[in-house]
Amino acid sequence: MSAEEQNNARDSWGSRLAFILAAAGSAIGLGNIWRFPMTAAESGGGAFVVIYLLCVFFVAMPVMLAEMVVGRAGEKNPVGAMKHLKPRTPWFLIGLLGVLTAIVVLSYYSVVAGWTIYYFFQAAAGTFVSDLQSPQEFKDFFGSTAASPGISIVFHAIFIVATIWIVGSGVQRGIERTIKVVMPIFFVLLLLLTLRSLTLEDAEKGIAYYIQPDFSQITGGVVVAALGQAFFSLSLGMGAIITYGSYLSKRESLPNSAFFVTLMDTVIALVSGLLIFPAMFFAHLPPTQAGPGLIFQVLPQVFAQMPGAPWGGIIFGSAFFLLLGLAAVTSAISLLEVVVAYFVDEHQIQRKKVAWLMGGVIFLVGIPSALSSGAVDSLSAIPGIGMDLLTLLDTIFGSFALTIGALGLCIFVAWAWGLAEAIREISQGEPEFRFEPIWRGLIRYAAPIAIIGILISLLIPSAGWGIKEISWSKVKDDEGNSALAIHLTTQNRQGDGVPSTSVEGFLVWFGPDSTRGTQDDTMTRISGITGEEGKVTMRTEPFKKGRYELQLSGVSGALNAEGVHPYRFDTAANEGADSSDGSN
């Protein structure tokens, strides 16, 4: 065999453990740590967790098994596998969508991962325990970090280069060796940080907020949210599991592998909440923000208050951002491997060469995303769309493309390639597949229907920004005029690494003679107001541009959504209104 043929020969996993750790690392990304805990806490706590577990093991895990089956049976990347299993048909386009999705998602995911590296160094330097004091300073620090072209691009490059080096070294010598070192460190860090968080003062309040079941909040929307979280958490629909499965030995049990990967990912997601909420309640911070705002603005305030200052906060903060960095790199490896495997298999390009070539392309594609958080105005608020480029790309590829890919995979396995062929592949490592009848029904009917539900939920509110949260209180000024103090949190659809939350405060006055309106930046800056707080919260799904009626316990009004800004709320005079509840 020539040197070139050796370079292009397909690699394989050294053991099933390596495959499980790698697949779990692909699934365990930033979203597990910053999105799942908040989604669970805001959607019924323990009740949401029960629904999520059902969605994971009865809908998402069957799809994961299907991806493993396609990968091992085809023994190629997503495109090559589908061409091999169903030649001369357009089904390979589903695999091609996965390759394209991997390129785009990694391009902006690397930007956010770069921020975690930068924050690791800042935490180790003591920035969060000495240089920053107020919540506004933490917010401004992240704003300046994300808006800095130098920081965003340089650390984006550092992260991409590390990913290229690992993937370019091969499956066993690069990915497997890295995973066997990184994943144990990740587990140990998560365990130590969680144990420390659970020993903080008021930790029990954070635990109760997180897991106490509230079945009154369970609605159809919450069920769809649980389904979406389950699918996106397991990295389904982008071809990563197909690619990793293609390196798996025929002797290995695919159902067992799918179960252990799903279990590991789910446990990490659940434990992340036990890390985050006790720490937030210890620091008396409102547990209402998810995504990058939680990681880069809120949690650094926790580090500043850690016992044993300054070293308590420095050690905890450094370990936390190291944890995030490790989670990010294991996901990034799988994304780049999808792309590299495609070019190695389909175009016979040497692995190391294509890793650097396509890694460089992905770096260049990611530069506009690195400039879309304040560095370049036209990228930070795209004209005619009203959202930043990073958010737009995540909406298209991190939500829609993944969902379409997962749906196409289900249809391919259940109806195009055929369940008989899939079962035959499973039986090579699992001669007695006890759950075959159940899996047949789930992958043929339940999973496609569930994925269509997710897709519909994404399509309906896809345009424009919308309200994530509204809270208000009835207040009075010194002259006796009544007012509603309205606090809006607006948010677009966000996936891993999308800084898309903004907060606006409004005062809507209704006095005995006239109505007057004033807008301020935040509720905390409104002064000269006295009265009872009596604040409640209402949540709605994001909406399209238009005019939407709100009912604030007898105070009727309308909210005009015109792009991202401004939001206007006008209410009729009604001094006797209560602010006990509301709906849209």
Buried (B, 14 or more C-beta within 10 A) or exposed (E): EEEEEEBBEEBBBBEBBBBBBBBBBBBBBBBBBBBBBBBBBBBBBBBBBBBBBBBBBBBBBBBBBBBBBBBBBBBBBBBBBBBBBBEEEEBBEBBBBBBBBBBBBBBBBBBBBBBBBBBBEBBBEBBBBEEBEEBBEBBEBBBEBBBBEEBBBBBBBBBBBBBBBBBBBBBBEBBBBBBBEBBEEBBEBBEBBBEBBBEBEBBEBBBEBBBEBEEEBBEEBBBBBBBBBBBBBBBBBBBBBBBBBBBBBEEBBBBEBBBBBBBBBBBBBBBBBBBBBBBBBBBEBEBBBBBBBBBBBBBBBBBBBBEEBBEBBBBBBBBBBBBBBBBBBBBBBBBBBBBBBBBBBBEEBBBBBBBBBBBBEBBEBBBBBBBBBBBBEEBBBBEEBBBBBBBBBBBEBBBBBBBBBBBBBBBBBBEBBBBEBBBEBBEBBBEEBEBBEEBBEBBBEBBBEBBEBBBEBBEEBBBBBBBBBBBBBBBBBEEEBBBBBBBBBBBBBBBBBBBBBBBBBBBBBBBEEEBEBEBBEEBEEBEEBEEEEEEBBBBBBBBEBEEBEBEBBEBEBEBEBEBBEEBBBEBEBBBEBEBEEBEB
